[in-house]
Amino acid sequence: MTTNEMRKSIYKVFINASIDKVWSEIVNTDSPRQFFFNGQCDTPGLAVGAPMAMRTPDGKYTSVVGEVTEFDPPNRYAHTFKFTHLEDALGKVTYNLEAKHGGTEFTLISENPATAEVSKTEKSMQSGSKFICENLKALVETGKPTFSGRLILGIIKLTQGLSPKSAASENWTFQRITELHRKEA
C-alpha cells in the first residue's frame, strides 16, 4: 500500500459447521458465491501473488479485483481489493477461520487506507461485510442465504445490466490486475 496507515474493521460470526466446510465455501472458484453478492471468483489459481477477480455469473462484469497476499488452508486467506467502479486506493480483506467448540469462528477483516474522510470503498465494505458474514453463516448452515440476502441477490440479478462500463470484464484482465497491484502496492 502507498500509505502506512490503514483503518481496520473487524466482523465475526460463529458458524455451526466444520472449518473445512466453511473453508471450501470461502475458496470456491467453481460457482457463484451467494454470500459474496453472487460473485464468482476468477483466478489462475489461489496462491500468493495470483490475481483474482469477482465476476458476475455470466462473466460480463467484474466488481472486485485484487491479488492474493496470504493463503494458509484452512485458516487464512487474504487479498487486496479494489471495487472496479471506484477510484479509491487498494484495500485488503482477510478471512480468518478458527475451529471452536463444534463449529468455526469466521472473522472478516477489512483494511482501507486512512484518509481524512471515509472512502466510498470503506463505506461499501462496512455494509458489505455484514452481508458477507450473515449470508456465509446461513449458506453453510442451511444451504441458502438469509431471506434478506435472497432479496438482495434478486435485485442484483435484475440490475446487473446497469453496471458501469468501467466494470466490464474486458477491462479487467489478469494482466491489468497485476499491473494495478504493482503500481499501487
N, C-alpha and C positions, 0 to 999 in steps of 0.2 A: 504494500500500500504506500501511497505517497505521503501519508501523514502517520505519525506515530500514535496519535490519539484516536481511539475508537470508542464509540458508545456501544454498550453491550446490553442486550435484552435477553432474558432467560425465561423459557417456558418449560414446565414439567408436567408430565401426566403419567399415572400408573396404568399399565396395560395388562390385563389378565390373560397373558399368553407368554409362551417361552421367548427367550431372547432371540433364538434362531428364527422363529416365525415373524417376529417384528423386524428383524434384520432383513429377511428375504423380501418383505414388503418395501422397506426403505430403498433397497438397491435394485429393485425390479426394473429392468430395461426392456422387457418383452411386451408390456401392455401399458395403457394409460394408468396413471396413479390418481385414483379418485381423491385421495387425501391431499393431493397437490394440484387441486383445481383441474383435474383430468389431464394434466400434462404428462407426456411420455418422455422419459429420459433417453436422449440420443447421445451416444458416446462411442468412440472406437474401443473403449474398454475402461472399466472403473479401476484406475490405478493412479497413483500420484503423478501429476503432470499432464494427465489426459484432459482434453477439452470436453465439456459437456453442455448440452442444451436441453431445455424443457420445451418440447414442441407440442402442437395440437395433435390429436389422434390422426388426423389426415396428413400431418406433416407440413401444412401450408404456412403456419405461423410459429414463431418462436417467442416465448415470453421471457425466458431467463437464460442467460449464458454464463459460463464460468469455467474454472479449471479445478480439478481435484487437487486438494492440498494435503489431505490425510485420508488413509484408507486402512483401517485396522479391524477386520471382521472378527467377531460380530459386535464390536464395542463402539467404534467411532468412524465416522465418515464426515469429511468437511470439504467444502469447495467455496471458491469465490463466487460471487453472483452479481449480475447486473440485469436490471429489467431493460429489455431492448427498446422500449418506448420512452425511456427516461435518459437524461444526460448525466445522471449522478455517477459519482465515482464507484469503483468496485467495493463491495462489502464482502462479508464472509458469513457463511452459515455452517454450523456444526451440529451433527446429530450424535448424541451420546446415548448409549444403551447400557443398562446395568441390570443384571439378574438380581431380583429381590423377592423374597417371600412368595414364591409361586407365580411370579409374573416378571414384568420388565418395567423399570423406571426409564422413561424416554425423556430426554432433555434436548430441547432445540435452543441453540444459542445463535442469535443474530447480532453481527457486529457491523457497524456502519461508521464511516469516517466522521469524526466530531467536527461539526460546523456550527456557525453562530445560530443557525436555525435548523430545526429538524427537517431533513430532506424528504422529498416525496417517496423515495425508496424506503426510508426508515418508517414513515407513516404507513406505507403499504405493508411492510413486514410486521408491524405491530398487530394489525388486524389479521393478516395472513397467517401469522404464526399460531394464533389461537385456533383458526380454522384447521390448520395442518394437524395440530395436536389432538383436537376433538375428533376429527374425522379419521385420523390414523387409528386412534383407540377404537372407535366404533367399527371401522372396517375390519380390523384384526379380530376383534371380539365377536362381531355379529355377521360379518361378511358384507356389510353395506354401510355407507356413510350415514351420518345423522340425518334427520328429516330436513333440517335447515341446510345441511350440506348438499342433499339431493336437489333441493330447490335452487341453490346457487349453481350447481353443476348444470341444471337445466337451462338457466339463464345464460350461462357461459356458452353452452352449445348453440343457443338461439342467436347470440350476438357475436359469435366468432368471426363472421364475415365483416364485422365493423372494425376489426383490428387495424391499427395504423400500418401504413406501407412500410414504416421503419421496422416493423416486427415480421415482415415476410421472411420466411426461412431462407430464401435465396440470398438474403443479405447477411446471413449468419452461418457461413461455412466454418468448419473446424479450423481452417487456416486463419480466418478473420478473428475467431475467438481467441486463438493462441496469440496472435499479434496484439490484440487488445490487452490481453493479460500481461504480456511482456512490457507493453507501453506504460501501463498503469501500476504494475507491481513495483 
